[in-house]
């Protein structure tokens, strides 16, 4: 089994309001869209880590058919690694071979990208499998359970990136044609560009 972890605990300081609840043009929030995408890719277990405004975010999904488990990281201010560790302790059980991880501010990756990562891992398990396009790495990232202990013991100041980069290899990367896997929405300006339709060609 390969569960998915959605990191949604941050303060969204630059955005100025909770990113998990930001609506997309479809009407779904960032978080709802991510969970739907993961489920469409046949991910059976989706764990969402909350922190800042946790009660507000969870209430927004009280009557939603979206299938996800919510956990709260009381120490979310310690950084992203603390949220990932919180989730690993929830999902790690016999039968779990790896996890998919994504932050909530990359909402538009496709189900096809998720499937491609899992298929690559199934063919030849690698410590880290990432989507890549033109030299850029995106999300989600697939992490083999061999790295769980290293992540739990990692330096909080460096976060999970140091462990992931140390074990990533180009031959495990998956080339994808999916702009959404590389679109990180952090500021109101980026969010407005996301919602604005492209200009019509003359």
PESULZI-V900619 format. One record per pair of residues at least 6 apart in sequence whose C-alpha atoms are under 8 Angstrom apart, sorted by sequence separation. I is the first residue (numbers start at 1). J is the second residue. D is the distance in Angstrom with one decimal. If there is no record, write none. Layout:
i->(I I)
j->(J J)
d->(D D)
//
This chain:
i->(12 23 24 76 131 132 154 185 11 12 22 23 39 50 75 76 130 131 21 22 38 75 121 130 131 20 21 73 120 130 131 151 154 20 21 73 130 131 8 19 20 35 130 8 20 58 117 129 130 151 73 117 128 129 150 117 128 129 71 128 71 127 128 147 127 54 113 126 127 125 127 48 50 127 46 47 48 49 50 51 143 46 47 48 49 50 51 45 46 47 48 49 50 51 45 47 49 51 52 118 51 117 114 39 36 109 35 109 35 35 50 106 4 32 49 18 49 21 103 128 20 49 102 103 49 101 102 4 21 48 101 102 128 129 3 6 8 9 10 47 100 101 127 128 2 3 4 5 6 7 8 9 10 11 100 101 127 128 132 140 2 3 4 5 6 7 8 9 10 11 100 101 130 131 132 133 139 1 2 3 4 5 6 7 8 9 99 100 129 130 131 132 133 138 139 3 5 47 98 99 128 129 130 131 132 133 138 9 98 99 129 131 137 98 99 126 136 97 98 97 96 131 120 120 117 116 88 9 113 9 113 10 85 9 10 85 110 113 10 109 10 34 41 81 109 110 9 40 41 109 110 37 108 109 7 31 34 37 38 41 107 108 109 9 30 33 34 37 41 82 106 30 33 34 81 106 108 7 31 38 84 106 107 7 30 79 106 107 78 79 81 106 5 80 81 105 106 79 80 105 105 5 20 19 20 19 3 3 1 2 5 7 1 2 3 4 5 6 7 8 1 2 3 4 5 6 7 8 1 2 3 4 5 6 7 2 4 6 25 15 24 14 15 16 14 15 12 14)
j->(18 29 30 82 137 138 160 191 18 19 29 30 46 57 82 83 137 138 29 30 46 83 129 138 139 29 30 82 129 139 140 160 163 30 31 83 140 141 19 30 31 46 141 20 32 70 129 141 142 163 86 130 141 142 163 131 142 143 86 143 87 143 144 163 144 72 131 144 145 144 146 68 70 147 67 68 69 70 71 72 164 68 69 70 71 72 73 68 69 70 71 72 73 74 69 71 73 75 76 142 76 142 140 67 66 139 66 140 67 68 83 139 38 66 83 53 84 57 139 164 57 86 139 140 87 139 140 43 60 87 140 141 167 168 43 46 48 49 50 87 140 141 167 168 43 44 45 46 47 48 49 50 51 52 141 142 168 169 173 181 44 45 46 47 48 49 50 51 52 53 142 143 172 173 174 175 181 44 45 46 47 48 49 50 51 52 142 143 172 173 174 175 176 181 182 47 49 91 142 143 172 173 174 175 176 177 182 54 143 144 174 176 182 144 145 172 182 144 145 145 145 181 172 174 174 174 148 72 176 73 178 76 151 76 77 152 178 181 79 178 80 104 111 151 179 180 80 111 112 180 181 109 180 181 80 104 107 110 111 114 180 181 182 83 104 107 108 111 115 156 180 105 108 109 156 181 183 83 107 114 160 182 183 84 107 156 183 184 156 157 159 184 84 159 160 184 185 159 160 185 186 87 104 104 105 105 91 96 95 96 99 101 96 97 98 99 100 101 102 103 97 98 99 100 101 102 103 104 98 99 100 101 102 103 104 100 102 104 195 186 195 186 187 188 187 188 186 188)
d->(5.6 4.1 6.6 6.2 5.8 6.1 7.2 6.0 6.9 6.1 5.1 6.3 7.9 7.8 6.9 6.1 6.4 5.4 5.1 5.7 7.6 7.9 6.9 6.6 6.4 6.5 6.1 7.4 7.6 6.9 7.3 6.3 7.3 5.2 6.6 5.9 7.0 7.2 7.8 6.9 4.8 7.0 5.0 6.3 8.0 7.4 6.3 6.0 6.4 6.5 6.3 6.9 7.1 5.0 7.1 7.1 5.7 6.7 7.9 4.8 7.4 5.9 6.3 7.8 4.8 6.8 7.2 6.8 7.8 7.6 6.9 6.8 7.0 6.9 7.4 5.8 6.0 6.1 6.1 5.5 7.8 4.9 4.7 4.9 5.1 4.7 5.2 6.9 6.2 5.9 6.2 5.6 6.1 6.2 7.8 7.2 6.5 7.7 7.4 7.6 5.5 6.9 7.1 7.9 7.0 7.1 7.0 7.7 7.4 7.0 8.0 7.1 7.5 7.0 6.2 7.5 7.8 6.8 8.0 6.7 7.1 7.5 5.7 8.0 6.5 7.5 4.6 6.9 7.9 7.8 5.3 6.6 6.4 7.1 6.3 7.5 6.6 5.9 7.8 6.9 6.1 5.3 6.1 5.1 7.0 6.5 6.3 6.0 6.2 6.2 5.5 4.1 6.4 5.4 5.5 6.3 6.8 7.4 6.2 7.2 7.9 4.8 4.8 4.9 4.7 5.2 5.2 4.0 5.8 8.0 4.4 7.6 7.2 5.9 5.7 5.6 5.2 8.0 7.8 5.9 6.1 5.9 6.2 7.2 7.2 5.5 5.6 6.3 5.4 5.0 4.8 4.9 6.1 5.1 6.7 7.6 7.4 7.7 6.8 5.3 7.0 5.5 6.1 5.9 6.1 7.1 4.7 7.4 5.4 6.6 7.2 6.1 7.0 4.1 7.3 6.4 7.5 6.2 4.8 5.5 7.5 7.4 7.5 7.3 6.6 7.2 7.3 7.8 6.6 7.2 7.1 6.9 7.2 6.2 7.4 5.7 6.8 7.8 7.9 6.6 7.7 7.5 4.9 7.7 7.4 7.0 7.9 6.1 7.0 4.4 7.2 7.8 4.3 4.1 7.5 6.2 5.5 6.4 6.3 6.3 7.2 6.3 7.7 7.0 6.7 6.6 7.2 5.3 5.9 7.3 7.2 7.3 7.6 7.9 6.0 6.8 7.2 6.6 7.1 7.2 8.0 7.2 7.9 7.0 5.3 7.0 5.8 7.9 7.2 7.9 4.8 4.8 7.6 6.3 5.5 5.6 6.4 7.2 7.5 5.2 6.6 6.6 6.1 7.1 7.6 6.6 6.9 7.4 5.8 5.8 7.0 7.6 4.7 6.1 7.2 5.5 6.0 6.1 6.2 6.4 6.0 5.1 5.1 4.5 4.8 5.2 4.6 5.3 7.3 5.0 6.3 5.8 6.4 5.6 5.8 6.8 7.9 6.1 6.2 5.9 6.9 6.4 4.6 7.8 5.4 5.4 7.6 7.6)
//
